[in-house]
């Protein structure tokens, strides 16, 4: 249930800014390094503004507007386009620690990296991104082209973040290897022939070759390298790391690859839309549980009851800025848990009722405090989590079967004893008086 | 016959009888008043509050019964206890206490007396102690006479051994159980004495009440069969015994099975087999007696005896066989621990960890019984002098209870009534002897006893030796008219001979007033000091609620340390209602009762594994404990820490039990020796072992403790050890609350890191520590 709160908060903020496209709000702070011209990224920023975002620009050194004021995140999204700024260039409120705090407060982050050693480099490590040493950009000699070898065209593969196939994009910057954090969502991976090298010249090629021979240890190369990676935090906020800021530039957006216009512009829009929680945002509207043939939930269930659990799931539609019922999840699961899941079953979409998932099962023959647990974690989607606590109790004293057939010997015993007692009493009372006296006298002896 | 002092001669016997009965009633009323009043120290010194641990649960259960009625209570499933297992309360408790309070509550409300249920619970134990005094009076009256009964009532009314469990606020099963115990025994003796099925059924009824009220009912279940068996062995089988026992056993067993917690135990566990066996034996013997009265043939009788013996052996073998087959549950660990005091420590640490299950220290016999413990053996010997059936009972009771009281502190409670009874018998015999104005004539006495000695009738011997119209003597003689078995006759002859020779050998001067007064003043002085002792012990040792602690200010005034309630109310006010609190099981009932929050384990120690889980979490390092805490949805961890104040009952002192209990379940992960220094010392200072220092319990106890001393040397006042300057750090828990005197400390369990890191790393990052550079994971070498 707790996980619903950010969503509710989102709903509130949504009602305030109903024209926004994002599900969490429209205010965006762009921290732009003064050395970078805003006009160089006009296509990207214009696209955001066209989508209804309210951009506020600020240099890293500026104090105002603050990112967090009075313990409250002032912006819904923060774009950090200051890849080469060293720590003195940042004001107090932008530190790796405060950025993590921002994420905890539900603010989405879009961060651009560079090949230089900056505070962001150490922050990236917290997201399980393993950056190569400073000054080692991505290098690829294929395909043959007229640009330097550090400006690389990369094919975009379709993934949850990029739903439709796009032409290759231009990339220039640092790659990163992925740690084993399951929250990472790779969005753009390097081409197989590319690698990270400390020079754009080929003088270090031998060293690269040697490293490859050693089995790739400590070596940044190949298609497993990430260039753009998303990160879905447990709290619901999203962060996206981009290896080079040029990806968003007007120059790359208009540059062609083999005569076709590069895919940079739609790709950047897709990345922004995912990061700002426009796309792939689900939420659980409500959960309900009740016994079969009843409609209202019970405070407790009895063991072996048949119980129906249903959940209403919505998906955010950025076109209409509205939550719409969503029945497209085929692998939603429900667990009925006490310490361990006693029952794990698939929660099936109900035909005819959009957004509703339902399952009926028999409560286990075990009393205790159980939880209906809905835990849906898929790469690229936000996480659906719902926990409903419900005690399962043994039958009440009057819910047991009243007469048992195996107990007939006992019933017979009780009845025969009762009858025997009656007969004996009758005989005793109506019996001969004299005999009674006799027995009395015998007793007194 | 000469008299030592003048008796009024113009009083009719009826007046004497009436006056003495009025005096008895007044005395009993005063005794009841004294019994109740002496238990109110706790209320006056502190307040009207429920004490200790178990009473808190009883109180909570009683509130349910008062608010929702009996059926809801019967079906009560408590989801907040033993989270997440829950507890079927209706089927796992003895409901007698709560039902009693519930009935009183409804009665008072029915007559428009809106008394708070808490006050009923607080004052129930003192109220029942008055009833105990009365039932002890009845019991002792059967044994000797009314004056002994009154003495016994006084003794049981104020003896600390019983007060320790029945002060106001000590709302526990024992509060009503001792009354039921004594009254059941009284009914049993009465039934046996007059062969009454009515009293037998009454005994069964109160036995049922006892079964519904206290787990110690097994004591009655075994005492009465033991008594019956002893009587059979003494050749005292009679139709009275048969009637009394059969009516008690049949009705008592059937009704006791109606208590859900007991269920089929009376026919399926070894503890109850003695009663069943004696019941069967009685039927066989009764049958044999019946046949014997109808058949005269010598051969047939011997055949009959053989068959009786055979049937008995067959029955015993059947019980043994059923035990082996598993139809009858074997003896439980608690039972074994009664015979081998080291058993529990080895095999069931959870039982051994309870302080009231420890063997009794000798001084506590004196502290709890004072003068009575010296009179006790004398009283038992006095029982041998008459040795009627009820005296046999008291002797057996005395022997058995003495043993149990030596094994377990808690069972001192069952010894106390019999000590009071026998001490009263001894003391009243002393008073009888020295107050009785009759001065026996030596010659006459000699001749009388000389005539009586060869005869076997005891009643005649007593009555002829004291023809004086003394009421007491007459009563005694009447009461002493026994069914004379062969052994009884022998003993009384011997005692008569002994007493007569004593009397004959003594000079007349002993019967003088001065001697009498010297002895009597001495005796009264003993009684006086007994009262002083009882009052002192009750007010100082047994009236502390232990929820509230008292200390003394320098000026002598009382200072109340109220950390427990402070912390529990903090929980109640500042945490969500569903917040699960983990603590050691001692505090489970209090948390449930005062803080109203779900707990993992509590004083109803029914699930050893669950307790061991808590023990493991407490004794492991943070990294190991965290998944356990998360799995059990723990939000808060509560510990008791006495290091600042010198409160010795804290969790660090109990810590080794947690380790032992956890070790019992996870011997590979938790090992007790790791918590000691290499020299084998249990220390918390710099020299403590690293396992100890890393354990969650240690960290929680001493977290920020050194800061409190502002750079001075931090000292743990309980253990008297100097703490290291730099205290432990916590990564997975946050300090949420620490009470005024640091007795209760509450920690909040952190949620998972939003970035999916482990909390130690996250904490290091938040503190600005640099992380070591990592490299891409090693991949398979590409095939060239």
Interface residues (C-beta under 8 A of the other chain):
Chain A: X96 X97 X100 X103 X104 X122 X125 X126 X127 X128 X130 X177 X179 X180 X181 X182 X183 X212 X215 X216 X217 X218 X219 X220 X224 X231 X233 X234 X235 X237 X300 X338 X339 X367 X368 X369 X370 X371 X389 X391 X392 X393 X394 X396 X397 X443
Chain B: X71 X74 X75 X77 X79 X83 X84 X85 X86 X88 X90 X91 X239 X578 X631 X632 X752 X753 X754 X755 X756 X757 X761 X762 X765 X766 X768 X770 X771 X773 X774 X775 X776 X777 X778 X779 X780 X781 X782
